[in-house]
Amino acid sequence: MNRWVWMGIALAAFLAWGLEQVIVAPLQSGDIYPPYSSLRSDPLGARALYDSLGQVIGVERLYKDRRTLSGSADAMLVLGVDPVAWSALDGETIDGYRKLVENGGRLIIGFLPVRTPLNVPLSRPVEAMWGIRFRYRTGQNQEDQESVPRETALYFEPGPNWRTHGGFVERQFGAGWIVLIADTFPLSNEGLRERRDATLIASVVGPARRAIFDENHFGVVETGSVVKLMRKYRLEDAVAVLAIVAGLFLWRSASSLLPARGAAAGNAIAGRDSLAGMTALLYRGVAAKDLMSVCFAEWSKMERNAAKAAAVEEKIRGKDAVAAYRDACRAVSSKKR
């Protein structure tokens, strides 16, 4: 029985370790999120930027549809955008970006570093609507199109309405600004570790007092699930404690700390019956020579016939206990007949 219990504990521990590697570890490192997500802490993420800005201004993550920015105090960062697919968006969607900044604020679109694309869409509405062209440098290795390169092939040819800065371009729409960043490597965790271009980050964010990192475009949507609440309130350790308590409960239920009933039953001590107890009591409390007198005294308390009692007393007087007992029995029996 103990062998099976220990095997169950070992399997439960192995299962807990596997769940930690599959669920908890990816959540901590952010590997399950797309590149340039602020939830990733590996080199391809942007969590370092999120934490760094949080030391200076207010930061938050957006898990819902984008809303209109409220004045110049807000800056929304949309990082990790595929430039090839984004440049081919329809005019209505492109115009939706413009409406976000009509009342003020900064919309910062950081494009994912890419190699020279094999196919470029012929229709690019953003170039006609915003007066900016998306261009790609040639000569880069195009064999590996899956991994994210450190240096991007993307660059802009902005029109006269755009301001060109070192590393990004910006244009005013209404009361707000739209910022396009081609080379976003300095914004990644790895880029901040190697370059730490604080001037670039300060210029991109501008005078904003709050930075909003858009996670909705990655497909990270707020659903109110249990996992989200656990991540929000950091209940991973509490769940681990509950798992340990549940394992101990199962172990306690499978193996009792008390001896088995069968082992204790074989060593049971048998007691005496009522007759043996009465005999032992008489041996200890009444001497052998006084036994018949004591018995007669107790019997005479219940006998109402004085003549009968006197006859029995005469039979047992001066005799040993056995003979007196026999004579007393004969005297009582003769009176009954």
ZIFEN-V394030 format. One line per field, one symbol per residue. phi: phi as a letter, one per 20 degrees, with the letter a starting at -180 (. if undefined). burial: + if it has 24 or more other ideal C-beta (glycine too) atoms within 12 Angstrom, else -. A space follows every 50 residues. Layout:
phi->???
burial->???
This chain:
phi->.ffffffffffffffffffffedfffffenffefgmefeedegeecffff fffffdcfcbddddffcffdmffdcddddmeffffffeffffffffffff dfeoncddddefgcefffcdgfecgffffdmbdeccfdnefdfeeefeff deefbddfefededcfobcbbecmedcddddeeegfefgffffedlefff fffffmefdbddefdffenedfdmffffffffelefffffffffffffff fffecefeffffffffdfefeeeffffffffffedcfffdffffffffff feeeeffffffffffefmdffffffffffffffffff
burial->-----------------------+--+--+-+++++++++++++++++++ -++-----+-+++--+--+----+++++++++++-++-+----+--++-+ +--++++++++++++++------+-++-++-+-+-+-----------++- -+++++-+---+--+-+++++-+--+++++++++++++++++----+--+ +-++++-+-++++++-++-+----------+------------------- +----------------------------------------++--+---- --------+--++-++-------+--++--++-----
